[in-house]
Amino acid sequence: MECTVSWTGATGARSGMGFLAETGSGHVLVMDGAPDAAKPENGGQNLAPRPMETVLAGTGGCTAYDVVLILKRGRHDVQGCSVKLTSERAPADPKVFTKIHMHFTVAGKVPPEAVERAIAMSHDKYCSASVMLAKTAEITTSFEVVAA
């Protein structure tokens, strides 16, 4: 796997802290920093997600993918799945994630125990992102099953 990240303010009259990531699979992701009122040249323009937000989003995508796949392989009638991630970060650099909570909402006729098992399997075995982040963050989960 590879990715090239380029600063968009490196050329011309543009400035700020925007970055363009080009992934090995041929996709593009834009990232930007938060505006800095004290030193505008060091801040972003709030035009895209922050890099750490993309880490959190990628973790959500990784675990939701696992949960849906595990439920489908179990022949459950899963019609939808979303995960809301909330996090806390260390107050000092490096500001690693210290707590992450994942709340899953699964739609369909799926037994709660199947959802609980799928989340546990993702968290403990399959989701590379959450396993990696668990080295610095306490990761907790909850879920609800709703009718489709």
QUINORKA-V927428 format. One record per helix or strand. SS is the DSSP state (@ for helix, = for strand). FROM is the first residue (numbers start at 1). LEN is the number of residues. If there is no record, write none. Layout:
<<SS	FROM	LEN> <SS	FROM	LEN>>
This chain:
<<=	3	5> <=	19	5> <=	28	4> <@	40	3> <@	51	23> <=	77	13> <=	97	13> <@	112	15> <@	128	6> <=	138	9>>
